[in-house]
Every structure is written in C-alpha cells, then in structure tokens.
Amino acid sequence: MSIALSAEDISRALTRIAHEILERNHGSANVVLLGIPTRGAHLAARICEIMSKIEGTNIACGTLDITLHRDDLR
C-alpha cells in the first residue's frame, strides 16, 4: 500500500485552500463554511480552524444535512 499524501502534505494543502478562499473573498467578513456530513463536515472544520488562525477571528462554520435531497438512497 502506498500513501498518496502524508499528514504534512494534507496540512499544507488545507492551508493553501484556506488562503485561496480568503483571497477570493477579500477576507473572511462574508465567509461561512458548510460541510456535508460526515467527511465534508470534518474537512470544513479543519479549513475553518486554519482560516480563523490566519484572520485572527472566528469564521462561521457548520454542517448542511442533505439526506432528504439525495437521489441515491432508496
């Protein structure tokens, strides 16, 4: 088994994503991160934490439950 990304690589990628979000939105004033449970929520929380450290303020972060809107569940 090979590792696609190390823990350090993942942290670096998430930091880059956080910077890109902040740059494209000219800061964090109008930014809210929502993640789709379960993995998306964890990812959004990690990016939100990084963005909060960069900006020195709390970034709004939450989850969006799309269970009732999925077409692949029977």
Summary of the structure (lengths in Angstrom):
residues: 74
radius of gyration: 14.5
end to end distance: 34.1
largest distance: 44.5
contacts: 162
relative contact order: 0.17
helix: 51%
strand: 11%
